[in-house]
Amino acid sequence: MTNTSLPPFLMTSVPKSGTHMLHQILNGIPGISMDIQNGKKKFFFDTITQKPEFFLELYRDHHFRLTELKANEFGLGHVFYTKEYADILQSLQMKHIFLYRDPRDVLVSLAYFIGKNWSEHPLHTLFNSPEMTVKLKLITLLYGTPRWPDFQTYMSRFYRWLEDEDTLHVRFEDLIRNEEDRKETLSRIVNYLYGDIVSLVSKEEMLEYMIGNINPQSSATFRSGKIGSWNNEFDGLIKQIFKEKAGDLLIRSGYEHDYSW
């Protein structure tokens, strides 16, 4: 079963925000595909230590590879917001779906992920040290080190896509909270991607295919994927440090209204 041709699009996310789940959901749309093993269709713009010339080359590379995407395909990755990148998407008239999550849960997931799965990360060896408790990992990420920036400085560059009006913003929590929120969110995605394009598959059928394609256990980076797991890891000290170091990010991303949580 195939759909009317859909222009290629880009899906990016905040790291540790359910990237593989949304990839599965989008791949569930009949006729739509993104081979996650194909490096040419992956877009990472999240480097912290390179010189300006490196980023200029990265812009050129991404622009070229985005133009190489075919109809009914999409690219996937983690991309810092920059005006230059937004301009690239606008010039290509390419739609962009941005997935994000409660920064507190992102922090917890990252603390576990770096030591277990991210061998290239500058803190990987440190996070595998016997003395590094989860609490110490959280504190280290919040404050940063000479080899890695503090949590808000690094992560806020992704969350700035929330300021881009042409981007569709999708909360991870809305994908897993309950069936009603999930269907409403997937309907937003379908309406955004297809617009006036007529699909040969009814919207109701499309949602069923999308939901039916979710299989968290098939992701090598999946840990728990729960809402509010930070409550099990944050004590009073971690809460205090988070408010001081990243409380602003929490408010700007819409997860809290103030610092009284």
CORUR-V851328 format. One record per residue. N is the residue number from 1. OMEGA is omega in degrees with one decimal (999 if undefined). NEAR is the number of other C-alpha atoms within 12 Angstrom. Layout:
BEGIN
n=[N/N]
omega=[OMEGA/OMEGA]
near=[NEAR/NEAR]
END
This chain:
BEGIN
n=[1/2/3/4/5/6/7/8/9/10/11/12/13/14/15/16/17/18/19/20/21/22/23/24/25/26/27/28/29/30/31/32/33/34/35/36/37/38/39/40/41/42/43/44/45/46/47/48/49/50/51/52/53/54/55/56/57/58/59/60/61/62/63/64/65/66/67/68/69/70/71/72/73/74/75/76/77/78/79/80/81/82/83/84/85/86/87/88/89/90/91/92/93/94/95/96/97/98/99/100/101/102/103/104/105/106/107/108/109/110/111/112/113/114/115/116/117/118/119/120/121/122/123/124/125/126/127/128/129/130/131/132/133/134/135/136/137/138/139/140/141/142/143/144/145/146/147/148/149/150/151/152/153/154/155/156/157/158/159/160/161/162/163/164/165/166/167/168/169/170/171/172/173/174/175/176/177/178/179/180/181/182/183/184/185/186/187/188/189/190/191/192/193/194/195/196/197/198/199/200/201/202/203/204/205/206/207/208/209/210/211/212/213/214/215/216/217/218/219/220/221/222/223/224/225/226/227/228/229/230/231/232/233/234/235/236/237/238/239/240/241/242/243/244/245/246/247/248/249/250/251/252/253/254/255/256/257/258/259/260/261]
omega=[-177.9/177.9/167.6/-175.5/179.1/178.3/178.7/-179.8/-178.7/173.4/176.1/-176.8/164.9/177.9/179.2/-179.3/179.5/-177.9/-176.3/177.6/-179.9/174.7/178.9/179.9/-178.9/176.8/178.2/176.7/-178.7/178.0/-178.7/-177.9/169.8/179.0/-174.4/176.4/-178.0/-177.1/-179.4/-178.7/177.1/-175.3/-180.0/178.2/-171.8/-178.1/-173.8/-169.5/-173.8/179.0/-179.3/-179.2/179.5/-178.3/176.5/177.9/179.2/175.7/-178.8/-179.6/-179.0/179.3/-179.4/-176.3/175.0/178.6/-179.6/178.1/-178.4/174.4/-179.6/173.9/172.6/175.0/-176.0/175.8/175.3/-173.4/170.9/171.0/166.7/177.7/-179.9/-179.2/177.2/178.6/177.4/-179.6/179.8/-179.5/178.9/-175.0/-176.7/178.6/-173.2/175.3/-178.1/-179.5/179.1/-171.9/175.1/-178.0/179.1/176.7/175.8/179.9/-179.1/-179.8/179.6/-179.7/177.5/-172.1/-175.4/-178.5/-174.4/-169.5/-170.2/-174.0/-179.2/-176.4/-179.3/-178.6/-175.9/-178.9/179.2/-176.5/174.7/177.0/-177.5/-176.7/-177.3/174.7/177.0/179.8/179.4/177.3/179.0/179.7/179.7/-180.0/-179.2/-178.9/-175.5/178.7/175.6/-177.5/-177.3/-176.1/177.7/-171.8/-177.0/-179.4/-178.3/-171.9/-176.9/179.8/174.6/-175.2/179.3/174.1/177.0/179.3/-176.7/-174.4/-178.9/-178.0/173.5/-177.6/-177.5/176.4/175.5/-177.0/-179.1/178.2/-173.7/-173.9/178.4/-175.2/-178.4/179.5/-179.9/-178.6/178.5/179.8/178.8/175.9/176.6/179.8/-179.2/-179.8/-180.0/-176.6/-171.9/179.8/-179.5/179.4/-178.7/178.0/176.9/178.7/179.3/-179.3/-179.5/177.5/-178.9/179.5/178.7/177.9/-178.2/-179.7/-178.4/-177.8/-178.6/177.5/-174.9/-175.8/179.6/179.7/-179.9/-177.3/-178.4/177.2/178.5/176.7/-178.4/176.2/173.9/179.2/178.1/-180.0/-179.9/-175.3/-176.5/167.3/-177.6/-178.5/-179.3/177.1/-178.8/-179.4/-179.7/179.6/-178.7/-172.4/-174.6/-179.8/179.5/178.8/-179.6/179.7/-177.9/179.0/172.6/-177.9/173.5/178.6/-178.8/-176.3/-173.6/-179.4/999]
near=[15/18/23/21/20/30/30/32/40/47/45/41/45/45/42/40/43/43/38/36/37/45/38/32/36/40/31/29/42/33/26/35/32/34/21/26/11/17/15/24/31/30/32/30/34/27/22/23/16/13/11/12/11/16/23/16/15/26/28/18/22/32/29/18/28/37/26/20/30/21/22/28/35/41/46/43/38/33/41/33/31/23/18/20/33/29/20/26/31/21/15/23/18/32/36/39/41/41/42/40/41/39/43/44/35/43/43/40/37/36/37/32/29/30/26/23/23/23/15/13/21/21/30/24/19/26/30/24/15/12/12/20/18/30/26/27/36/37/31/31/40/37/26/23/18/13/16/22/23/27/37/33/25/33/42/33/29/38/40/30/34/32/21/23/15/20/32/31/34/37/36/36/30/28/35/30/18/14/16/14/18/26/26/23/31/37/31/23/34/34/20/24/34/28/15/12/17/17/26/19/21/20/25/18/22/32/31/23/25/33/31/19/23/27/21/24/15/14/21/18/25/24/25/25/30/27/27/24/21/29/18/17/25/26/17/14/16/30/27/18/27/35/27/22/30/35/31/26/35/33/23/22/32/20/24/19/14/17/20/13/17]
END
